[in-house]
């Protein structure tokens, strides 16, 4: 209330000191009125839920030709678009506008940077380009992760994994439907177990969507390919 009274007094002084031709006084008066209105609106909206973000459309990304991903790291509170900025053989690195990066090897996440609890490196004991080939029978291999823990120490974790081919699922990625094979990867050691999921084109072996565990603290990264 005191702020509103003070603002009213200022407005009164501005109105009395400025002549009809004084554009500076008129401009200041309009600015103060707008500020008071904005403050009132902000108080009214306190505690109210924020409107949902604008949905991404194909039209909005139609002009983008370089490889583009949408990555959601829910545990870390990140969900943004990532564009490819580097490629070294099968390794592709993608960067967002917050300078966070994720590196993939044939669609398998191998490293993250800028997220805080980063995956420093990750490898599996079979070539990544072969992981989804000839998978009618379960496929067995090992996985090694080096990650940054909350203690700021680098820890190395080893898992035994099995990949199993599932059924066809139709998923939608920004207005386009894809009939894909869903693969489930189960990895475990004596302390922890987790499941990764991959939705893969059965002909091209393109991973269009995946949910991959980065670490127990960092959680899962959900990747959707918008432009391959």
N, C-alpha and C positions, 0 to 999 in steps of 0.2 A: 504493500500500500504506500509506504514512504517513497519508494522508487517512482510510482505512478504520480504521486503529488509533486515530487521533484521535477519529473518530466513535464507535468502540466505547467509548472512555474516557468520552466525554460521556454516552453512553447509560447507562454504569455509574453515573456520578455522579448523573444524573437519577433512576435507579432507587433509589439509596441515600438520596438526600435527600428524595424525595417519599414521603409516607405513602400508605396505601391509599386514603385519602379525598381525596388531593391531585389534583384533576382537571387543574390547570394542568400539573403535572409529567407526568401521563399524556398530555396533549395534545402537549406538547413531544416526548416520547418517540416518539409516533406520527408526528409531523412529520419527525423525524430519520430514522426507519426508512424513511418514504416517499421522503425525499430520497436516501438511500443506494441504494434500489432503483431510483429513476429514473436515478441516475448509472450504475449497473451496466447497465441496459437501454440507455442511450445509448451506452455503450462497445461493447456487443455489436452495435449497429446501425450503428456507424461504417463507412462505406465501402459499405454495402448500398444498392441502388437504392431510391428512394422509391416508395411505391405510386402507381399512376396516379390522377389526380383523378377524382372522382365524375362520371359521365356526366350531361349535362344531359338532362332529360326534358320532354315536353310538359306533364305533370302539374305540374312544378315552376314553369312559367311561365304556367299556365292563368289565373291571377288577374290577369295583367298586361294592361292594355287599351291603354296608350299605345305608340306605335311603339318597337320594340326590335330592336337589332342585336347580332350576335356578330361582333367584329372580331379578327382575328389579324394582328399585326405581328411575324412570326417573327424578323426580323433584330434588332428592338428588344426582343424577349422579352416581348411583351404579347399576351395573349389573354383578353379579358373581354367582359362584356355592356355595351352602351351604350344608354341610354334617351334619347329625344328631349327636349330641354329648350327649344328655340326653333325658330320657323319664320318666315321672311320670304319670302313668295312661294314660289318653287320651291326656296329654300334651306332645308335642315333641318340643325340642329346637334344632335349626340348627345354625351352626357357619360357617362363611367364613374365608378366610385367612387374612382378615383385622380385625378380632376379633369382627365383627358385628354379632349380633344374632337376630333371629326371633323365637318366640314361637307360636305354633299352638295348638288348641284344636279341634280335628277331622277336621282339615283343615281350621278352622276359626282362623285368627290371633288374638292373645290375648296380645302380648307384643313385643316390639323391644328394642334393646340396641345397643349403639355405633353409631347411625345415626345422633345424634345431636338433632333433633326434634323428640324425641322418643315417642312412644305409651307406657305408663307405665303399663296400664292394660286395658282390654276390656272384657265386658261380655254381654250376651244376656239373656233374661228372660225365655227362653226355653232351654232344654238340646240340646247341639250341635249335638249329635248323632241322634236326631229326626228331625233336621231342614229340611232334604230332604226326609223325610218319609211322605207318604200320602199327597202329595202336588198337587193333581189335582185341588184343590181349593186354593185360596190365603191364606197365613198363616200370622198372625199378631202377633207382639211381640215388645219388647223395647230393645234398645241397649244403653249401658253406656260406655263412653270412658274417661279415665284419661290420659292426655297427657302433654308433656313438650312444652310450647309455647316459642316464640322467647325471651320473657322477662325473661326466665328461671323460670317461675312460673308454678305450676301444676294447670291445669284447668280440670274441670269435665264437660262433655257434655252428654246430654241425647237426644235420638232420638226415635221416633216411626217408626217402620219398617214394610214393607209388602214384602213377598217373593212370586214370581210368576213363575210357571213352563213354560218354552218355548218349542221350537221345538228341534229336533235332529240336531246337527251341527257336521261336521267332522273337527277336528282340527289336526294339525301336530305338534308333539313335538319331535324335534331332530330325524327326519327321520321316525318316527312311526305315523301312522294315527289312531285316536280314534274317533268313533262315540259316541257322548256324548249329554246329555240333557243340554241345556243352561238355567240357572236360573237367574232371575233379582231380585235383592233386592233393594228396594227404601227406604231410611231412610231420615227423615226430623225432624227439630224442627223449632222454629219461626225465626231462623237466617240463617239456611243453609239446603240444601238438596243434596244428592248424591246417585249415583247408584253403587252397587257392582255387579259383575258378577261371576258366577260359572259354570264350565263345569263338569258335574257329570256323572259317570257311573250309568245307571238306575238300574242295578242289585246289584252292590256291594256298592253303595253310595260313591265310591272313587271320591274325587275331584282331577281331573288331572290338571286343570288350574283354576286360579281365578284372579280377579282384585279387590282388596280390599282397601278402603280408610283408611289411617292411621290417617289423620288429614288434615285440610284445608291447612296448610303450608307444611306438609310433602308429601301430594299427595297420589298417589296410589302405592301399591306394586303388581306387576304382578308375580304370582308364577306358575311355571311349575314343575310338578313332573317327574323327570328323573328315579329315582329308588324309588318305593313306600316302 
